[in-house]
Amino acid sequence: MDLFQHSINVIIENQHPEGAYVACPTFATYNFCWLRDGSFVAYAMDKVGQHASAAAFYRWVGRTITRYAAKVDVLESMLKRGEKPDHTAILNTRFTLEGFEEERSEEGEWGNFQVDGYGSWLWGLAEHVKMTGDTTLLLDLIEPIKVSVRYLQLVWQLPNYDCWEEHPEYLHPYSLASIYGGLAAIAEFDSMPELAACVRDARELAGEVKRFLASFAIYDGRFIKHLTPAQKGKPAKPVLRSGIDASLLGLTIPYSVFDLEDPAVVATVGAIEKDLHLPDGGVYRYKEDVYYGGGEWILLTAWLGWYYTMTGKKTQARQMLKWIESSAAQNGDLAEQVSGHLLAPSQYKSWVEKWGLVASPLLWSHAMVIILQKAIEE
């Protein structure tokens, strides 16, 4: 089985005619498109020359954001009145494949208020334009770009769900990194007069976010997973009990808030290797993970491998890719996580009973394998 080609096929086959990428076609809970997942998938498509696929996704995002842009006015009004924003003011992070908000369930606003997707799509769009030279797409998406930048100006210091749909009471360095990455990427298009004001705002906010992370997100020499938001005149502060999280890789790659060799980055990666990388295996999300028993995540394994390629550790990167290949199903499909060495095995059964077997194929997993293999080749 050619896993690389199979991954491309899985993604193409599971792109909706409107342009959205379904997170997982066989797992009902993931029958949506997340802006975060989709941006990584589109980036992978660009890396293999499937530019039309990526462009279709970004146009879908543009239409979807435009559809709900009026929410940002509501949000601004609520914040000016000192009110806590609700679902009428918050832009969702996942949508139906047709680009609509899903119907609200009895469980409430599960995962809806996440800010990282709005940074991720700006980052991915900028990467697409740099790879293709398609400035026409950028011009066509000026309005949703402006809406996204304005939205991020309003929400970046509000507590929200992290990228794992957890801990809505905190701020999250990974999410802030994605905001920085998107804003800094858009700020590079300063030669386009149509984007002049937006570029200025994006550059200014990117600088604020980076200074905030440098000031508050480092403890004992490395980055931390969560921050308590500033309140009642007190500054944000690290939540020390949260431990290390593999998503913190995003602070350097792909969002480039800090350099690959920054001491805090090196120390953070070292903690991920020590606490979350199973020897000769994959990478866990975080030590306390109980979701489906807390398995090794394929996309995070590829992500660490991606970091290795960027720091000249090609042998380690190939080892990561080899493990991922060994974890594929017989037909080549890649799951969200591998359950052979669970952190909390007693929790596995309850999740299977609730939602069925682990999601597979997960498009984000397949995208990260493509990204890793291309990075090794390059």
GUKOL-670867 format. One record per residue (C-alpha): residue in three letters; x, y, z. Coordinates in Angstrom, 3 decimals. Example, Ala and Ser with C-alpha at 12.3 -4.5 7.8 and 13.67 -1.06 7.14 Angstrom:
<pts>
+-----+----------+----------+----------+
: res :        X :        Y :        Z :
+-----+----------+----------+----------+
: ALA :   12.300 :   -4.500 :    7.800 :
: SER :   13.670 :   -1.060 :    7.140 :
+-----+----------+----------+----------+
</pts>
This chain:
<pts>
+-----+----------+----------+----------+
: res :        X :        Y :        Z :
+-----+----------+----------+----------+
: MET :    0.000 :    0.000 :    0.000 :
: ASP :    1.351 :    3.411 :   -1.015 :
: LEU :    0.295 :    5.372 :    2.068 :
: PHE :    1.295 :    8.714 :    0.553 :
: GLN :   -0.911 :    8.314 :   -2.517 :
: HIS :   -3.691 :    6.714 :   -0.480 :
: SER :   -3.685 :    9.743 :    1.805 :
: ILE :   -4.130 :   12.062 :   -1.178 :
: ASN :   -6.970 :    9.886 :   -2.454 :
: VAL :   -8.724 :    9.808 :    0.937 :
: ILE :   -8.677 :   13.592 :    1.109 :
: ILE :   -9.864 :   14.152 :   -2.464 :
: GLU :  -12.639 :   11.587 :   -2.086 :
: ASN :  -13.889 :   13.218 :    1.095 :
: GLN :  -13.987 :   16.817 :   -0.066 :
: HIS :  -17.536 :   18.106 :   -0.370 :
: PRO :  -18.541 :   19.678 :   -3.717 :
: GLU :  -18.765 :   23.010 :   -1.869 :
: GLY :  -15.082 :   22.709 :   -0.887 :
: ALA :  -15.274 :   21.584 :    2.753 :
: TYR :  -13.189 :   18.671 :    4.027 :
: VAL :  -15.110 :   16.368 :    6.354 :
: ALA :  -13.073 :   15.612 :    9.482 :
: CYS :  -13.969 :   11.902 :    9.272 :
: PRO :  -16.596 :   10.438 :    6.919 :
: THR :  -17.360 :    7.347 :    9.022 :
: PHE :  -17.572 :    8.895 :   12.508 :
: ALA :  -20.867 :   10.723 :   13.044 :
: THR :  -19.490 :   13.160 :   15.616 :
: TYR :  -16.866 :   14.285 :   13.087 :
: ASN :  -19.181 :   14.694 :   10.101 :
: PHE :  -18.360 :   18.401 :   10.083 :
: CYS :  -15.601 :   20.610 :    8.754 :
: TRP :  -13.345 :   22.255 :   11.329 :
: LEU :  -11.479 :   25.344 :   10.137 :
: ARG :   -8.334 :   24.075 :   11.895 :
: ASP :   -8.353 :   20.537 :   10.464 :
: GLY :   -9.353 :   21.799 :    7.047 :
: SER :   -6.521 :   24.327 :    6.905 :
: PHE :   -3.922 :   21.631 :    7.533 :
: VAL :   -5.607 :   19.389 :    4.958 :
: ALA :   -5.600 :   22.199 :    2.389 :
: TYR :   -1.919 :   22.896 :    3.129 :
: ALA :   -1.151 :   19.227 :    2.466 :
: MET :   -3.059 :   19.423 :   -0.824 :
: ASP :   -1.019 :   22.453 :   -1.841 :
: LYS :    2.200 :   20.579 :   -1.016 :
: VAL :    1.295 :   17.875 :   -3.554 :
: GLY :    0.100 :   20.262 :   -6.243 :
: GLN :   -3.635 :   19.790 :   -5.661 :
: HIS :   -4.118 :   23.543 :   -5.665 :
: ALA :   -7.694 :   23.499 :   -6.966 :
: SER :   -8.718 :   21.394 :   -3.978 :
: ALA :   -7.106 :   23.834 :   -1.538 :
: ALA :   -8.579 :   26.875 :   -3.295 :
: ALA :  -12.049 :   25.322 :   -3.136 :
: PHE :  -11.654 :   24.916 :    0.616 :
: TYR :  -10.585 :   28.528 :    1.140 :
: ARG :  -13.474 :   29.803 :   -0.955 :
: TRP :  -15.809 :   27.657 :    1.162 :
: VAL :  -14.352 :   29.221 :    4.315 :
: GLY :  -14.803 :   32.676 :    2.792 :
: ARG :  -18.460 :   32.068 :    2.006 :
: THR :  -19.076 :   30.576 :    5.436 :
: ILE :  -17.480 :   33.459 :    7.339 :
: THR :  -19.330 :   35.998 :    5.180 :
: ARG :  -22.598 :   34.218 :    5.956 :
: TYR :  -22.111 :   34.827 :    9.686 :
: ALA :  -20.115 :   38.085 :    9.576 :
: ALA :  -22.913 :   40.068 :   11.226 :
: LYS :  -22.185 :   38.162 :   14.439 :
: VAL :  -19.029 :   40.234 :   14.861 :
: ASP :  -21.118 :   43.393 :   15.209 :
: VAL :  -23.175 :   41.665 :   17.900 :
: LEU :  -19.982 :   40.545 :   19.621 :
: GLU :  -18.517 :   44.035 :   19.669 :
: SER :  -21.728 :   45.461 :   21.123 :
: MET :  -21.874 :   42.809 :   23.844 :
: LEU :  -18.255 :   43.405 :   24.835 :
: LYS :  -18.796 :   47.169 :   24.988 :
: ARG :  -21.696 :   46.552 :   27.363 :
: GLY :  -19.539 :   44.295 :   29.490 :
: GLU :  -21.598 :   41.214 :   28.678 :
: LYS :  -20.295 :   37.687 :   28.230 :
: PRO :  -20.624 :   36.711 :   24.538 :
: ASP :  -22.990 :   33.850 :   23.746 :
: HIS :  -23.705 :   31.762 :   20.647 :
: THR :  -25.351 :   34.756 :   18.928 :
: ALA :  -22.015 :   36.584 :   18.926 :
: ILE :  -19.364 :   33.878 :   18.580 :
: LEU :  -18.223 :   32.526 :   15.230 :
: ASN :  -18.239 :   28.734 :   15.211 :
: THR :  -15.124 :   26.693 :   14.621 :
: ARG :  -16.894 :   23.808 :   12.875 :
: PHE :  -19.680 :   23.839 :   10.311 :
: THR :  -21.789 :   21.488 :    8.267 :
: LEU :  -20.227 :   20.583 :    4.936 :
: GLU :  -22.591 :   23.021 :    3.267 :
: GLY :  -21.165 :   25.821 :    5.425 :
: PHE :  -23.832 :   26.268 :    8.075 :
: GLU :  -23.762 :   26.187 :   11.855 :
: GLU :  -24.949 :   22.837 :   13.169 :
: GLU :  -28.177 :   22.729 :   15.115 :
: ARG :  -27.574 :   23.320 :   18.801 :
: SER :  -28.055 :   20.184 :   20.855 :
: GLU :  -29.017 :   19.623 :   24.463 :
: GLU :  -25.312 :   19.399 :   25.252 :
: GLY :  -25.004 :   23.105 :   24.526 :
: GLU :  -22.126 :   24.833 :   22.783 :
: TRP :  -19.651 :   21.949 :   22.747 :
: GLY :  -16.480 :   23.132 :   21.098 :
: ASN :  -18.087 :   26.063 :   19.338 :
: PHE :  -15.989 :   28.888 :   20.783 :
: GLN :  -12.456 :   28.128 :   19.649 :
: VAL :  -10.334 :   30.882 :   18.191 :
: ASP :   -7.545 :   28.844 :   16.599 :
: GLY :   -9.459 :   28.020 :   13.414 :
: TYR :   -9.598 :   31.665 :   12.401 :
: GLY :   -5.843 :   32.015 :   12.669 :
: SER :   -5.292 :   28.667 :   10.946 :
: TRP :   -7.310 :   29.497 :    7.844 :
: LEU :   -5.516 :   32.841 :    7.407 :
: TRP :   -2.160 :   31.053 :    7.711 :
: GLY :   -3.205 :   28.352 :    5.239 :
: LEU :   -4.614 :   30.866 :    2.762 :
: ALA :   -1.379 :   32.856 :    2.828 :
: GLU :    0.655 :   29.689 :    2.269 :
: HIS :   -1.599 :   28.804 :   -0.679 :
: VAL :   -1.080 :   32.210 :   -2.275 :
: LYS :    2.688 :   32.028 :   -1.752 :
: MET :    2.820 :   28.566 :   -3.364 :
: THR :    0.534 :   29.395 :   -6.293 :
: GLY :    0.856 :   33.139 :   -6.812 :
: ASP :   -2.955 :   33.259 :   -6.906 :
: THR :   -3.501 :   36.821 :   -5.676 :
: THR :   -6.911 :   36.792 :   -7.353 :
: LEU :   -8.103 :   34.407 :   -4.646 :
: LEU :   -6.760 :   36.777 :   -2.012 :
: LEU :   -8.658 :   39.683 :   -3.556 :
: ASP :  -11.841 :   37.605 :   -3.772 :
: LEU :  -11.574 :   36.820 :   -0.055 :
: ILE :  -10.794 :   40.320 :    1.209 :
: GLU :  -14.059 :   40.652 :    3.139 :
: PRO :  -13.806 :   37.358 :    5.113 :
: ILE :  -10.130 :   38.167 :    5.750 :
: LYS :  -11.124 :   41.524 :    7.233 :
: VAL :  -13.901 :   39.912 :    9.265 :
: SER :  -11.442 :   37.343 :   10.651 :
: VAL :   -8.862 :   39.962 :   11.648 :
: ARG :  -11.531 :   42.087 :   13.325 :
: TYR :  -12.924 :   39.042 :   15.109 :
: LEU :   -9.488 :   38.050 :   16.403 :
: GLN :   -8.925 :   41.595 :   17.667 :
: LEU :  -12.044 :   41.197 :   19.802 :
: VAL :  -11.635 :   37.639 :   21.089 :
: TRP :   -7.955 :   36.814 :   21.437 :
: GLN :   -7.858 :   37.418 :   25.185 :
: LEU :  -11.234 :   35.816 :   25.943 :
: PRO :  -11.234 :   32.340 :   27.558 :
: ASN :  -12.265 :   29.676 :   25.042 :
: TYR :  -11.979 :   25.969 :   24.253 :
: ASP :   -8.509 :   24.648 :   23.380 :
: CYS :   -7.796 :   22.713 :   20.197 :
: TRP :   -8.915 :   19.477 :   21.892 :
: GLU :  -12.356 :   20.981 :   22.690 :
: GLU :  -11.518 :   21.242 :   26.386 :
: HIS :  -10.940 :   23.816 :   29.161 :
: PRO :  -13.070 :   26.785 :   28.040 :
: GLU :  -12.064 :   28.646 :   31.205 :
: TYR :   -8.490 :   29.295 :   29.998 :
: LEU :   -6.402 :   30.903 :   27.275 :
: HIS :   -4.254 :   28.523 :   25.247 :
: PRO :   -0.753 :   29.205 :   23.903 :
: TYR :   -1.396 :   26.911 :   20.933 :
: SER :   -4.507 :   28.873 :   19.973 :
: LEU :   -2.683 :   32.170 :   20.419 :
: ALA :    0.143 :   30.823 :   18.254 :
: SER :   -2.318 :   30.037 :   15.466 :
: ILE :   -3.673 :   33.590 :   15.722 :
: TYR :   -0.159 :   34.981 :   15.460 :
: GLY :    0.621 :   32.703 :   12.513 :
: GLY :   -2.462 :   33.782 :   10.594 :
: LEU :   -2.034 :   37.482 :   11.282 :
: ALA :    1.693 :   37.506 :   10.541 :
: ALA :    1.065 :   35.649 :    7.278 :
: ILE :   -1.589 :   38.149 :    6.147 :
: ALA :    0.687 :   41.023 :    7.153 :
: GLU :    3.169 :   39.896 :    4.499 :
: PHE :    0.818 :   41.077 :    1.742 :
: ASP :    1.634 :   44.729 :    2.372 :
: SER :    2.135 :   45.401 :   -1.337 :
: MET :   -1.605 :   45.029 :   -1.982 :
: PRO :   -3.346 :   48.393 :   -1.480 :
: GLU :   -6.729 :   46.697 :   -1.103 :
: LEU :   -5.446 :   45.061 :    2.090 :
: ALA :   -3.509 :   48.024 :    3.466 :
: ALA :   -5.654 :   48.732 :    6.538 :
: CYS :   -6.123 :   45.031 :    7.270 :
: VAL :   -2.374 :   44.395 :    6.958 :
: ARG :   -1.674 :   47.214 :    9.404 :
: ASP :   -4.151 :   45.824 :   11.946 :
: ALA :   -2.877 :   42.264 :   11.474 :
: ARG :    0.764 :   43.269 :   11.963 :
: GLU :   -0.047 :   45.273 :   15.082 :
: LEU :   -2.091 :   42.488 :   16.674 :
: ALA :    0.477 :   39.819 :   15.756 :
: GLY :    3.075 :   41.827 :   17.667 :
: GLU :    0.772 :   42.078 :   20.687 :
: VAL :    0.105 :   38.339 :   20.676 :
: LYS :    3.799 :   37.480 :   20.441 :
: ARG :    4.687 :   39.824 :   23.296 :
: PHE :    1.873 :   38.332 :   25.358 :
: LEU :    3.143 :   34.784 :   24.787 :
: ALA :    6.735 :   35.765 :   25.564 :
: SER :    5.612 :   37.472 :   28.767 :
: PHE :    3.079 :   35.006 :   30.153 :
: ALA :    3.287 :   31.600 :   28.419 :
: ILE :    6.772 :   30.555 :   29.526 :
: TYR :    7.401 :   29.006 :   32.928 :
: ASP :   10.574 :   27.322 :   34.123 :
: GLY :   12.119 :   27.779 :   30.703 :
: ARG :    9.392 :   26.181 :   28.559 :
: PHE :    5.926 :   26.894 :   27.252 :
: ILE :    2.891 :   25.879 :   29.262 :
: LYS :   -0.434 :   24.523 :   28.058 :
: HIS :   -2.951 :   26.926 :   29.637 :
: LEU :   -3.179 :   30.457 :   30.985 :
: THR :   -5.653 :   31.967 :   33.405 :
: PRO :   -7.015 :   35.079 :   31.647 :
: ALA :   -6.253 :   38.527 :   33.026 :
: GLN :   -8.992 :   39.673 :   35.375 :
: LYS :   -9.691 :   42.410 :   37.906 :
: GLY :   -6.433 :   44.152 :   37.145 :
: LYS :   -4.366 :   41.003 :   37.563 :
: PRO :   -2.317 :   39.793 :   34.549 :
: ALA :   -2.657 :   36.394 :   32.905 :
: LYS :   -0.763 :   33.632 :   34.653 :
: PRO :    0.292 :   30.068 :   33.765 :
: VAL :   -1.775 :   27.102 :   34.960 :
: LEU :    1.050 :   24.940 :   36.252 :
: ARG :   -0.963 :   21.780 :   36.903 :
: SER :   -1.817 :   21.481 :   33.186 :
: GLY :    1.557 :   19.984 :   32.292 :
: ILE :    2.938 :   19.575 :   28.770 :
: ASP :    0.832 :   19.201 :   25.629 :
: ALA :    2.029 :   18.071 :   22.212 :
: SER :    0.050 :   20.827 :   20.476 :
: LEU :    2.641 :   23.297 :   21.799 :
: LEU :    4.729 :   22.285 :   18.781 :
: GLY :    2.576 :   24.812 :   16.929 :
: LEU :    4.385 :   27.685 :   18.637 :
: THR :    7.278 :   27.084 :   16.278 :
: ILE :    5.907 :   25.001 :   13.407 :
: PRO :    3.944 :   25.937 :   11.409 :
: TYR :    3.029 :   29.272 :   13.012 :
: SER :    6.602 :   30.503 :   13.600 :
: VAL :    5.915 :   32.594 :   16.669 :
: PHE :    9.317 :   31.556 :   17.960 :
: ASP :   12.369 :   30.171 :   16.176 :
: LEU :   13.033 :   26.449 :   15.982 :
: GLU :   16.137 :   26.882 :   18.128 :
: ASP :   14.591 :   29.235 :   20.679 :
: PRO :   15.561 :   27.915 :   24.143 :
: ALA :   11.922 :   27.754 :   25.284 :
: VAL :   10.991 :   25.823 :   22.133 :
: VAL :   13.863 :   23.382 :   22.595 :
: ALA :   12.901 :   22.850 :   26.242 :
: THR :    9.240 :   22.352 :   25.291 :
: VAL :   10.076 :   19.786 :   22.627 :
: GLY :   12.335 :   18.047 :   25.121 :
: ALA :    9.426 :   17.771 :   27.561 :
: ILE :    7.183 :   16.399 :   24.803 :
: GLU :    9.825 :   13.802 :   23.930 :
: LYS :   10.282 :   12.834 :   27.580 :
: ASP :    6.648 :   12.731 :   28.715 :
: LEU :    4.549 :   12.173 :   25.594 :
: HIS :    6.585 :   10.242 :   23.023 :
: LEU :    6.353 :    6.501 :   23.584 :
: PRO :    9.756 :    4.970 :   22.736 :
: ASP :    9.570 :    3.381 :   19.269 :
: GLY :    5.945 :    4.520 :   19.148 :
: GLY :    3.739 :    7.550 :   18.703 :
: VAL :    2.982 :   10.779 :   20.518 :
: TYR :    0.268 :   11.320 :   23.123 :
: ARG :   -1.721 :   14.555 :   23.462 :
: TYR :   -1.073 :   14.991 :   27.202 :
: LYS :   -0.476 :   12.658 :   30.140 :
: GLU :   -3.957 :   12.956 :   31.661 :
: ASP :   -5.758 :   12.146 :   28.398 :
: VAL :   -8.722 :    9.789 :   28.811 :
: TYR :  -10.418 :   10.259 :   25.419 :
: TYR :  -10.745 :    6.724 :   24.014 :
: GLY :   -8.317 :    5.721 :   26.743 :
: GLY :   -5.637 :    8.182 :   25.690 :
: GLY :   -3.881 :    6.634 :   22.712 :
: GLU :   -0.988 :    7.751 :   20.516 :
: TRP :   -2.111 :   10.349 :   17.972 :
: ILE :   -0.945 :    9.873 :   14.411 :
: LEU :   -1.139 :   13.543 :   13.506 :
: LEU :    0.969 :   14.526 :   16.532 :
: THR :    3.542 :   11.879 :   15.697 :
: ALA :    3.817 :   13.359 :   12.206 :
: TRP :    3.975 :   16.840 :   13.712 :
: LEU :    6.976 :   15.955 :   15.870 :
: GLY :    8.527 :   14.344 :   12.798 :
: TRP :    7.908 :   17.596 :   10.911 :
: TYR :    9.805 :   19.450 :   13.624 :
: TYR :   12.646 :   16.957 :   13.295 :
: THR :   12.932 :   17.568 :    9.548 :
: MET :   13.166 :   21.303 :   10.158 :
: THR :   15.938 :   20.846 :   12.720 :
: GLY :   18.022 :   18.445 :   10.634 :
: LYS :   17.017 :   15.269 :   12.446 :
: LYS :   15.999 :   13.287 :    9.378 :
: THR :   16.631 :    9.884 :   10.985 :
: GLN :   14.168 :   10.609 :   13.774 :
: ALA :   11.670 :   11.990 :   11.260 :
: ARG :   11.849 :    8.794 :    9.188 :
: GLN :   11.334 :    6.744 :   12.340 :
: MET :    8.127 :    8.661 :   12.992 :
: LEU :    6.935 :    8.059 :    9.446 :
: LYS :    7.798 :    4.369 :    9.693 :
: TRP :    5.737 :    3.999 :   12.869 :
: ILE :    2.787 :    5.757 :   11.253 :
: GLU :    2.986 :    3.454 :    8.228 :
: SER :    2.956 :    0.444 :   10.569 :
: SER :   -0.182 :    1.822 :   12.234 :
: ALA :   -2.254 :    2.098 :    9.062 :
: ALA :   -5.203 :   -0.240 :    8.516 :
: GLN :   -4.908 :   -2.908 :    5.858 :
: ASN :   -6.589 :   -0.613 :    3.330 :
: GLY :   -4.224 :    2.237 :    4.241 :
: ASP :   -6.637 :    4.286 :    6.336 :
: LEU :   -5.216 :    6.209 :    9.295 :
: ALA :   -7.191 :    6.617 :   12.491 :
: GLU :   -7.191 :    9.544 :   14.865 :
: GLN :   -5.280 :    7.580 :   17.473 :
: VAL :   -3.728 :    4.164 :   18.030 :
: SER :   -4.945 :    2.191 :   21.016 :
: GLY :   -2.145 :   -0.310 :   21.645 :
: HIS :   -0.579 :    1.512 :   24.597 :
: LEU :   -3.295 :    3.523 :   26.303 :
: LEU :   -2.690 :    6.009 :   29.088 :
: ALA :   -6.090 :    5.264 :   30.665 :
: PRO :   -7.215 :    1.859 :   29.342 :
: SER :  -10.216 :    1.702 :   31.679 :
: GLN :  -11.726 :    4.670 :   29.815 :
: TYR :  -11.640 :    3.110 :   26.347 :
: LYS :  -14.828 :    1.042 :   26.486 :
: SER :  -17.070 :    3.876 :   27.619 :
: TRP :  -16.114 :    5.979 :   24.599 :
: VAL :  -16.702 :    3.095 :   22.207 :
: GLU :  -20.131 :    2.583 :   23.740 :
: LYS :  -20.880 :    6.285 :   23.417 :
: TRP :  -19.616 :    7.039 :   19.883 :
: GLY :  -18.332 :    3.804 :   18.311 :
: LEU :  -14.769 :    2.872 :   17.375 :
: VAL :  -11.975 :    5.435 :   17.062 :
: ALA :  -12.491 :    7.755 :   14.086 :
: SER :  -10.949 :    6.410 :   10.859 :
: PRO :   -9.994 :    7.611 :    8.331 :
: LEU :   -9.194 :   10.956 :    9.929 :
: LEU :   -8.348 :   13.444 :    7.191 :
: TRP :   -6.072 :   15.468 :    9.484 :
: SER :   -3.986 :   12.322 :   10.120 :
: HIS :   -3.631 :   11.715 :    6.389 :
: ALA :   -2.766 :   15.369 :    5.807 :
: MET :    0.022 :   15.316 :    8.393 :
: VAL :    1.546 :   12.208 :    6.811 :
: ILE :    1.665 :   14.029 :    3.481 :
: ILE :    3.214 :   17.076 :    5.140 :
: LEU :    5.817 :   14.926 :    6.917 :
: GLN :    6.810 :   12.980 :    3.828 :
: LYS :    7.125 :   16.131 :    1.733 :
: ALA :    9.207 :   17.744 :    4.473 :
: ILE :   11.549 :   14.727 :    4.514 :
: GLU :   11.899 :   14.867 :    0.728 :
: GLU :   12.544 :   18.608 :    0.709 :
+-----+----------+----------+----------+
</pts>
